[in-house]
């Protein structure tokens, strides 16, 4: 604001008036539904999740193995050189303990979300997922984790075919 | 490659920022536009072209908001465009207005930014759910705060930053906002208040975050010969920059906002700025979360990587410090109607450089100011540099 301006427009609706429903409000709830084609690269990726494998794409020019896979490299803008598998183990790059759902409502049990750098992918290449079989206070940066898959018959070709990643305890692979 | 003509800001206006404003988006646009025109000493008929910025359509619940808001932005029968780059929209709208005039196409341009987030209920956060990748992210129940919490935590981890240091930003900005007549959440709070507030997604807590807001802001731009006729103290746009990084955000190291650096480099080069901390007198840095002010100071090269928390704790970024950051009160204090919030920052720099900011005025007659915004999936930066 400027000193030269004495009054600023804007009228706040009182919360009590909103709650009492005495302010004219027009309500609407969209019912639009969508079905997305997963595309060339990601269709392969989702098919491989059903097999319990994580597909990556390879760019030899940029020397990168990346997840999720893509048909072109966004760095050199050339077609990729092919696909490969990466491991279903990796390290926690960063994490958060979430007490809210997607609509901002509170949840009772927190969700532990993380970016996980997968073994076999290039350094720094991670995916978003959730952690399980671990208490919030036990999660550490750099912690080794492994995917816990749904049983094969329950997999549907979705990122949720991995239920979560769990810590690799001492003595485990 | 840069614009051939100088472009001046000659007027600015804004509405109150509040949750649940009674005015429609169109009415808010009209209020802010009218004020900016009055301050510039122009009528709508004097305006050659109009640029409008507004962020996701899902907040207003009206698809193609550019058309919906056009009348409120004074666009009837004029060259008009709507721009949208997520949270970066507010500052980018000013950049788009700049090229309308710098190119020689127009002598005057009305630049308007609007957001009405409170229409989406129970919470606009759910509208944000639809910005995420439908294959890799949405099935996991992703929220916008998740990804910022992941970025904040990574930033804290890499540099060993404490929450106490970051909370200082919320304390400063909400206090600065006490002097802003449009502010939604001005407050005297302490670091302890921030640390004791409700945990949303650790490390993000309630007082780390800006509110749901409605509001509009506008500026009037003019070519040099028009500006000289209308005012003795035009504020010149000397540099603009914008850049986007890859949408594969889990493939990037979130500890540093490279996209902001790219945008800043473009703007600094245009403005001939070699040493940003020395040459920038006042900056409005995008602060929808307290850590983002620090993160963005580093991306803007206003300090070294990891150094922003220390400067904040030492008081360097206070209004009377060596490098005042967000003297307006920022998004944390004034409010965050997305596009309008970015434009509010441009307005603040205009008022600061004109010496009109009243109780918020940064001492020492600031001559060079910067405003910056950030958006999309933690990947977009927009920067504007202004001089009096």
Interface residues (C-beta under 8 A of the other chain):
Chain A: X1 X2 X3 X4 X5 X8 X9 X10 X11 X12 X13 X15 X18 X23 X28 X30 X34 X36 X38 X42 X46 X66 X68 X74 X93 X94 X95 X96 X97 X98 X99 X100 X101 X102 X103 X104 X105 X111 X113 X114 X115 X124 X125 X126 X127 X128 X129 X130 X136 X141 X158 X159 X160
Chain B: X12 X13 X14 X15 X16 X17 X18 X19 X20 X21 X22 X23 X28 X31 X35 X39 X61 X122 X123 X125 X126 X129 X134 X135 X136 X137 X139 X140 X141 X142 X143 X145 X146 X147 X149 X150 X151 X153 X154 X157 X180 X181 X182 X199 X200 X201 X202 X203 X204 X214 X215 X246 X248 X250 X251 X252 X253 X254 X347 X351 X354 X356 X357 X358
